[in-house]
């Protein structure tokens, strides 16, 4: 049975997917999306889901401790359950290989969805710095190296498959080495670039404040608040027009 349609993000996307290595900035980007733009958006991390399941399943526990990818069928099932129950929503860490990507494409097509996919690229040096700082048990150098090697092999194949379906995906590529506020500014500017310009012609009366707080040392937080206020105003007007 196909998923019933609900209000889309900016009348364009049913779902947001974040890809990139652990430590590349996916979690921080999600925090900023919730903080600045979509506070009620349903979010999930495949890694967090697997770590919770590892507490009850010894097989999954062994895989997560060794940095081994969890079985495709279980991974696909977990994503589908979350996506069907929480849309619009956002998830990070899926898909991780070609087979998962093919299953994702089939799922999106069957449900008549369009997805915003955000690919965050980050240097290994920056990733190691961040992962060592957060001191999580599965963030030792051996597992970091294995995850990095897996990513180098599998991720290009994932993106190759995704790029064959511009009818299903819009793609944003971000530099995760930058400061988190700058990364989020770049994300928002790309979101604006992808929004249908037809919606902007009736938005000239939108009023969103631009202000820099005393404790802020760069202009980016103010830019992020301003753009997100604009996006929320667009969303509100679109939903009001749908009701009429």
N, C-alpha and C positions, 0 to 999 in steps of 0.2 A: 504494500500500500504506500502510495506517495505521501510525503510530508505536506501538511496543509500550509499554505502561505501565511506568513506573519509580516508585520511591518519590517522593511529592510533597512539596513544602515544606509542613509542617504539615498534611499530608493534604488539601491544598486547591489549591495552585498548581503547575503544571508549569513556569512560566516567569515572569520578571519583566522588564518593559519600562519604561525610563526615558525620559520626554519632557521637553523644555525647550530653551531656547536654549543655544548654546555659551557657556560661562562662567557658566551659571546654577547649577552645583553638582552636575551629574550624576556627573562623575568622582569627586568627593570623597565623594558618597553611596555609590558603589560601593566605594571604598576602605574606608569605615567598615563596610559590610556584610561585607566580607571580613575586616576586622580584628576586629570584635566578634562577628559572628554566624555567617557561613558561609564559613570560610576556604578551602574546597575548591570553592566554586561557580564554574562556568565563566562567564567574563565576556568581553564584546567591546564595542567602540565602532564604530559604522558609520563615523564620521569617520576613526578610525585605520585601519580596513580600506581605505577609499578612498585615504588618503594612501600606504599601502603599495602599492596597485595603481597609483597615479599614477607610481611610480618605474619601472614597466614599460610603462604605457599613456599615450602622449602626450595622447590625447583626455580621459582622466580627469584627467590633470595640469592641463590647461587649465581644465577645469570647476572643480576644487578651488581653483585659484589665483584664479578669478574669483568664487568663491562660488556657482556654479551647481549646482543639484541634479543628481545623477547619474541617468541613465535609470531609469525605474521597473522595467523588466523585470530589469535587472542588480541593482538594489537588492533586489528581492524574492527573486531567486535567492540572493544572498549571505546574506540573513536566513534563508531556508529551510535552506540548507546548514549554517549555524551551529546553528540551533535543533534540527534533526534529529540532529545529532552531539553536542549538549551540552544535555542536559536532566536535572535542572533547570539552568537557566542564566539569565543576565541580559544584556541588551543595551541600549545607549543610542543614541538618535538614529534610531529607526525605530518607526512609520511617519512620513513627513514630509508626505504629502498624501492626498487622498481616495482616489485609485486604490490607493496602497500600503496604506491602511487596509482597503479592501475585500478586497484580496488577503490581508492578515493575518487578517481575520475568516474568510475561506474556509479558510485554512490551519488555524486553531485549531479550527474546526468539524469539518473533515475528520478531524482527529487526536484529537477528543474531549478537548481541553485546556481548562483554565481558567487565565487569566493575571492576574497582579497588575500593574496599570499605575500608574506613579508619575509625576504631572505636577508638575514644579517650575517655579514662577513666580518671576521675578526682574526687578528694575528695570533699564532700560538703563544707568543711571548705574553701578550695581554691576557689571554685565556688562562695561562698558568698562574699569572699574578693574581687574578681574581679568584680562581678556584682554591688556591692555597690560603687566601685570606678568609674564605668562608668556612674552612675547616670541617668539611663534611666527610664522613668515613670513606665514601667511595671516590673521593677526590685525591687519591694518591697518584704519584707520577706514572706508575705502570699503567693504571687504568686510563689516565688522561691520554697517554701516548696511544693506547689501543683505540680509544674513542676517536682520537684525531685521525688515525690511519683509516678507520672505518668511514669517517666522514669524507676524507679525501677521495675514497673509492666510490662510495654510494651516493653522495649528494649530487655530483654532476649528472648522474643517471636520472635521479629524481627530477632535477630541473629540466633536463632534456625532454622528459615525458610531459611535464607541466606546460612547457613552452609550445608543445604541439597543439594545445587546446586553449587558444585565446578566446574561444567562445564560452569557456567555463571559468577562467582565471584572469584577474588583474594582478600584476606582479610589481612589487616595490623592492628595490635592493638598497640596503643601508650599510654604512661603514660603522661597525660596532666598536672600533677602536676609539671613537670620539667620545667626548663628554656626553653623559646620558641626556642632558637637556638639549644638546645640539642634535643628537640622534633623533630625539622626539620632534624637534623642529623640522628636520629633514623629512621625517615620516609624514608630518601634517602637510607640508608643502606638496608632497607627492599625492596625498589623499585629495587635496584641492585640485591638483592637475587632472585627476581621474574623474572628478565629479562632472556630470553633464552640464555644460555651460548654459543650457536652456534654463536651468533652475536659478541662475544668477541674475537673470534679467528682471525678475520680480523681487529681488532681495536688496534693493538699494536702500530701503528704510530700516535695515537691521542695525541695531545699536549695540555694540559690544565694547566694553571699556578696555583701554590700554593703560596699564599702570605698572610701574616698577616699585617693588617693596624695598624698604630701607635695608633689609638684610641680604639683598640679592646683589651679586657681584658681576653678573652678566645680564644682557637684555633678553636672553632666550626664555626664561620662565614667563616673562611678560608677553613675549611673542606667542608662546604656547597657550597661555590663557586666552589671548585675544583670538587666535585662530579657532580654538575649541569653542569659544563663545559663539563665533560665527557659524561653526558646524552644527552646534546645538540649535541655533535659531533656524537654520535651514531644515533640520530634522523636524522641529516643531511645526513649521509651516507646512511641510510635506504631509505630516500626519493629520494636521487640521484639514488640509485639502482632501485627503482620503476620506475623512469622516463626512465631509460635505458631499 
